[in-house]
């Protein structure tokens, strides 16, 4: 009923993925259905809304695949089921392209009222290391709350006051003309 009320409908899904299962439904006795009721019954017993809509509305196929860690894993499916139409995002984890997001265990870190000062100091140490080792690359720092953001900014300010080399590298990075290079 909700589809009948809408002026526009978007049904998203991928018929090549695992369909809904009827594993937990009880078995029914097969009964003969008159031909005039067959279409109605098929509509009511359709495997999914996606399958029902496939033959009744315009279709735009999947074009991007981004979930594989290794691109070669989707290659077979791409050609067998998607006629080679999928564009894949190249894997970013390899010997040539190491992972850009890493888990760093911070010993002695404590979280109190939205702030983890030990972690903030570790973040600043990492920033210092990256600015020295990779001076041309930009650095992004993401926090889960405003309090931790402020703790990191305070730790950066403190480091700038006490470490002239860090201060020079940090000011140089902030002075870059393009915002996304800072």
N, C-alpha and C positions, 0 to 999 in steps of 0.2 A: 503493500500500500504506500509506503513512503516514496518509492520510486515513481509511482503514478502521480504523486503530488508535485514532484520536482519539475522545474523547467529545463534543467540540465542535469545529466547524470554522468558521473565518472566512475567506472568500475575498474579497479586496478588489481592486477594479479598476473600470474604467469602459469599458463596451462602445462608448461613443461616441468614444473616443480611438483613435489609430492601432493597429490590431491587429498581432500578430506577423507577420512577413513570411516567405514561403516562397521568397524570391528566390534564396537560396543552395542550395536543395535541388535535386537532379537531377529531371528529369521521369521519370515512371513511365508505363508502358503502361497504358491503361485496360483493366480486365478486368471481366467481368460477375460480380456478386456475388449469390449466392442471397439471397432475401428474409429468410430466418431468420438470416443472418449480417450483414445490413445495419446493424442497430442496434449490434452489437458493433464493426463496422468504423467506424461514425460516432463511437463513443466513442473508439476508438484513434486516429482521424485528426482529432479535433476541433481546431479552430483554436487554442483555448487552454482552460485550466482554467476560466477565467471564463465562456466561452461554454458549455461543457459543464454547468457548475453552474447557469447562469441558469434553465434550465427544470426543475431538479430540487430546488432549495432555496429557502427564502424569500428575498426580495430587498428590500433597503432601498437606495433610490437616493441618488445624490450630492445633497447639500443645500447645500454651501458651495463657492464658487469664490473663490480668493484670489490667484491668480497673475498676473492681468492688471494691467499698469501703468495701462491705461485701461479703465475699466468698460464703455464702449460697445463694446469689441472682443468681449466675451463675450455681449453682448445678443442677437445673432442666434442663436448656438448655444443660449443659454438657452431661447429660445422655440421654435426649430425642433426641438431634440433633447431638451430637458429639460422641455418643457411649461411653461416659466416658473417652475419650482420651485426654481431655484438662487437662493440669496441671495449677493450679491456684496459684498465688502468695498470700500467706496468708495476710490477712488484717493486717495492722500495727496500726490500730487505734481501741483500745479496752481498757477496764479497765486494762487488763494485759499488754498491750503495748500502752501507750499513743502516740499521734502524735509526730513525731520527727521534724517536721517543723511547726513553729508557727509564726503567724503574731504578731508583736510588734509595737504598735503605739508609735511614738517618738514625744512628744510635743515640739514645738518650733524649729523643724528641718527645715533648709532651704537649698536648693540646689543651689549652685552658681559655675558656671564653672566646672561642673563635680564633685564637692566636697560637702559633707554634713557633716560638722564637728560635729554637735550635734549628728547625727546618729553614726558617728565613735566613739564618746565617749560612747554612749549607747552600742555599740557592745563590746567595751573593758570592760564595767561594766558587761555585760552578760558573757564574757569570764572569768572574775574574779569570778563571781558567780558559773559558771560551774566547774571551776578548783577546787573550794572549796567543792562544793556539790557532784561532781562526778569525783574525782581525777584520776580514772583509765580509764575513757572514753576519746576518742579522740574528738577533736572539729574541725569542718570545717567552714570556713568563706568564703563566695562567694560574690563578688561585681560585678557590671555591667560595671565597667570601671577601668582603671589603676589609675586614680586620686583618686578615693575613696579607692582603695586598699592602696595607699600610705598614705592617711589620717588616715586609721586604723592602719597601721604600725607605723606612727608617734605617734598616741595616745597610742599605746602599749609601745613604747619607753619612752614616757613621764610618763606613769604609772609606768614603771619599775624604773625610776629615783626617783619617789616620794613615792612609796609604796613598802617597803621591802618585805612584805608578798607576794604581787603579783609577784614581781621580782623573788622570790625564787620558787614559783609555776610555773611560766612561764619558767624559766631556767630548772627546773626539767622536765617539759613536753617536752621541746625541746631536752633534753639529752637522751630521751628514745631511745633504740637501733633500734627498728623497725620504719621505716618512718611512717607507717599508725597508729602508736600508739602515735605519737607526737601531 
